[in-house]
């Protein structure tokens, strides 16, 4: 009796499967491989999957027993999340994990006590859209807040009073001290020693205060030369090169100088091409030392190396919508990018590559709503702090 074509297929598949498996070969860690979307990153509250295929020295599927273990480790807190491991036979394992905390993690996978090739795998866990429905904390009674930044103690340094003073708040939001006498200050940053740097927009300069909040020095004047500015807004300290980066708004460039307030370099020219700027406002760095700049009048975010080489730009959101006059920016430890838009009073969220994730907020006075977002920063808990200026409060998500 002759088998039909349809009848041959299951037999052929069984034969192929048998041939793909080495039933007597010894396990090879070098030939085994790990794949899956779960290696590319995750979102809080969502399950991600990774596949591990054990191979033999002849590079065929391993048929013996292997003790595979997997755990997800939070880099900051060192908390360990045990992963679900499912043995699918012939050396194939499925690994499931469901992170509940945003931030940088490592996925550790071992077989028989030995790390698999590539382990530990870096896993950036981004916040889910549900994280932004309601704030985790609201600090009220803050006088028209603008720029904010967290120092090494977890304290929050805030430009307050419409840019007239600087206040320091405890991590819980209680005011410790107010100091300085400024003229329309906007951005603020701190260096590794907790020295404070504040940009004065109207005076076209940067002020430096010690960690004890004593005035140290100031640099800048109106103009377009080195260490001259035209209505600067933001400022960002880069730990990797110990320099300060200032978007020089109406000079349409980025100026870089040292913590001693000495000129280092500048880059950018006016225009709408790649690497050109039109009123840059705020900026922030990701973990790869790339600088993300709010290109205000071009309605986009541009990404540069620290030396000023253009990498990419993004503005696209959902349903054909784009950023509209973006204002402030912050980047958390998972390299999730937060961009405020003052017209619609909301914050749009992107991956580091510019893929749109979600938008939260909207006009109003209820918790989770905003009226003029003049600053964004990341606190010690890796949460985003929103300066809700005209509602005179800080909201944390």
N, C-alpha and C positions, 0 to 999 in steps of 0.2 A: 504494500500500500504506500503510495507516494504522498508525502506531506505537502499541503498547500503552502503558498507563500505566507499566508497569515499564520499558519501553524508553525512555520519555521522561526518566526521572529522571537517568541519567548525562549526557544532553545538557543538561538544565536546570542541573545542577551545574557542568558545564563552562562554560556561558554565564555563570553567576553568578561563577565564579572569574575569568573573563576580564574581566568588568565591574569586579571589585573591584581589579584591578591597573591602575595608570596606566603604560602602556608607554612613554610619552614624557615624563612629568612629571619635574621636578627634585626632588632630595631635600630634605626639610624636617626639620631636627633638632627643631624645636618641635612638630611634629605626631607625631613618632615616640614610641613609649612602651615602657616596660620593666615586665614583670610576672613573677609567679611566687612560689612559696613560699620560694625561695632568698633573697628580699629580707627575709623575716621573721626570719631567724636560721638557725643551723646547729648541728650536733653533731659533735664531733671524729670523724674516720674515716668519716663518712657523706657521700655525694655529694648536693649540692643543685643545683637547676636554676633558671635564670632565662631568660625569653624576651624577645627584643627584636624589635619590629616597626618596620622603617623605613617611613616614609610620605612621600608627596609633598606639594607645596604645596596640591594639591586634596584632601588627606586620604585618598588611596587608597594601596594597597600599592605600594611603590617597586620597580621592576623592574631598576634599574641596579645597578652594582657599588658596594659600600661596604666600606671597610676597617675592620672592627670588631675591637677588642682589649679584653681584660678581664683584670684581675689583682686578687687579694685581698691586701691589705696589713695586716699585724699592726701596730696602732697603737703598741704599746710597743717591740717589737724592730725594727720597720720591715722585717721579712722580707717578701718578695714571693712569692706563689704564682701562677704563670701558670694561667689558666683555659682549659679546652677550649672552643673556639668552633666550632659546627657551622652551616654555611650551609644553610638549608632552602628556599632560593629565594624569590623575590618579596619580598625584604627581611626575611624571617623568619630569625632566628638563635636557636640554643639555646646557652646558656652553662652549663657544668658546672664546679663547683669542689668540692674535697674537703679541708677544712681538717684539719690534724693538731695544732694548738695551740688551747687554749681561750683565751677572752678577747675583747677588743674588736678588731674588724677593720673595714676599709673596702673595699667592692667598687667598683673604678674601671672604668668602661666608656666607651670613646671610639669615635667613628665618624669616620674621616678626620682623626684627630688632635684632634677636639673632644669634650668631655665630653657625654654624653647628659643629658637632663633628669633631675635628681635625683642624679646622680653627683657625688661618691662616696656610695654607699649605706652607712649604718652596719649592720654585721653583728655580732651578738653570738654567739660560738661557745661553746656550753655543752659540758661534758665528757660523754663517753659513759658509760653504766653500767659498761662494762668498765674504766674508769679507776679504779674503786674496789675491784677484786678484791684487789689487794695494794698496800700502801703503797710509795711511792717512797723514803721514808726513815723510819727508826725511831731515835729518840734515847732511849736507856735510862738508867736511874740518875737520873731526875728525881724528886724527892721529892713525891709526891702533887700533881701540877700542877693548877692551876685555870685562871684566865684567862691568855690569851697575846695578844701584839700584836707586829707587826713595826715597827721604826723606820725612819728614812730610810736607814740604812746596811745594811738588810736583817737586822740583828740581831733576835733574838727575845727579848722581855721576858716573863718567866714568873712568875706568882705560885706560889710553891713552899712545901713543908713544911706542907700543909694550911692555907695562908693565913697563914704566919708571916713569910715573907721574900720578896724579889724577886730573881730571878736574870736575868742577861743572857747569852745564848748567841750564838755566831757563827752565820752562816747555815748552817754545816755541823753545828751542834749542840754545839760545844765551849763549856763554861762559862767566861765571862770574869770575872764578878764576882757576888757575892751581897751584898745590902745590905737595910737596913730591919729594923724590929722591929715586926711587925704583929699584930693580933688578928683571926683568921678573915677574912682578906682574900679577895675573890673576883675581881671584874673589874678589868681594867687597860686603859688606853689611853694613847696618846701624841699630842701636838699637833704642829703643823708645825715647831716648834723642838726636837722630841724631848724636851720635858718629859714626865714620867711622872705619871699620875694613877691612884691605887689606891683602891678602895672597901673599907672595913672594915665588915663586916656587923655584928659584935657591938658595935662602938663607934659605929655609926650616923654615919659620917663619910667624907669623901674627903680623901686625902693627896696633896700635890703635891711631886714631886721634880724637880730640875733635870736636864738632859741629862747632867750629870756625876754624877748619882745622889745629890746632896745634898738633904736635906730643905729644903723652901721654906716650906710652910704647910699647914694643915689647916682644914677647915670642916665643920660639922655637929654635931648632938647628937640625942638621942632626942626625938621629938615629931612634930607634924604642921604646923608652921609653915613659912615660907619658910626654906630651907637647914637644915631639920630632917628627919630620916629615921627610918624604921622598918624595920630589917633590909634595907638595900639590897644588891644583888648585882652588877649589871652597870654599866658606864659606857662611853660612846662619844663620841669627839670628831668633830665635823662640820667638815670643812675649809671648807665653803662659808660658814658664818656664824661660824666660830671659837668655837663654843660647845660645852659638854659636856652630854650627855643621860644622866640617871641614872634607871633604873626604881626607884622608891621602893616596894619590894615590899609591905609591909604597910600603907602609906598608899594603895596602889592608884592610883598616879599616876606621871607622868613629870615630873621636875624638870629645868629647864634653867638653866645658869649659865655665866658667862664663864670664860675661862682664868685670870682674876684672882680667881676664886672668888666672884663677885658674882651675886646672884640675877637671873635674866632673866624667867622665866615658868614655869608648870607647867600641866599639863592631864591630864584623866582623872579619873573617879570610880569608885567600887566598883560592880560589877554585871556582868551578862552580855550587855547590849545592845551595839549598835554604838558603839564609842568608849569603852565602859566596860571596866574591867580588874579582874582577880582575881589578885593576886600577880604582877605583871610582874617578870620576872627579868633577861633580857638584851635587847639591842637592837642594830640595825645599820642603816646607810644604804645605799641603792642609788645608782646614778649619776644618777638624776633627783631626788635630794635628798629621797626619801621614807624615813620611819623605820619599820622593821619591829620590832615588839615581841613578845617571847615572853609571851603571856597564859597563864601556867602553869596555874592552876586552872580556866580555861575551855577548856583543851586546844586552843589555836589560836594562830595568828599574826595580829596586827592591823597594818595599815599606815596610817600617818598622814603628813600633810605635816609639815614641820619646825615649823610653827606649831601643830600639834595637831589639824588637821582630819581626821576619819576618812575613809579612802578605801575600804578593803575588808578582809576577813578571810578566812582559809583554814585548813583542817585536813584536808580530804579526801585520802586516799591511794587505793591500788588495792583492788579487791574489797570496797568498802564500809568499809574500815578508816579510822580517823582518828588524828590525833596523840593520843598519850597522855602527859600531863604533859611537854610539851616543856620543854627546859631552856636550852641555849645556841643561838646563831645566828650565822651569818657569811654575807656576800654577796661573791662574787668580781666581777671586772671585767665579766663577761658578764651580771651581775645574776642569776646562779644563786644560789638561796637554800638554805643548809644548816641543818638543824634537828636537834639531838640529842634523843634520848628515852632517859632513864636507865633506865626499867624494862626495856625490851628490849635496852638497850645497843647502840643503832644510831643511824645518822644518815640522815634522810630528806631528799631533794633535790627542790626545786620550781623552777619558773620564777618570775619576778618577779610574775606574775599569779596565782600559786598553783596552777598546773597541776603535778600530781605527775610526777616523772621516774623516780626509783628510790630504793631504800633499800640502804645497805651497812652491814656490821658484824654484830654479834651477840655474845652473851656468850662469853667465853673468854680465853685467854692467848696464842693463836697470833697471828701478824701478820695484821692485818685484822680482829681481834676486839677487844672492849673490855670493861672492867670499871669502869663509872662515868665517864661523859663530863662533865667539869666545865667545859669550855671549848672554843670553836671560834674560829679566826681564819684570815685569809688572808695568806700570806707573799709575799715579793717576786716569786716565780715564779707567783703567782696560784693556788697550790695551797692546799688546806684543811688546817690543822693541828688535830689532835684531841688534847685533853688526856685521855689514858687514865689517869685518876687512880690507881685501885687497882692497876693494872699498872705504875705508876711509870715512865711513858714518854710520849713524844710521837710520834704517828704522822702522817705527811704523805701526802696523796693528790693 
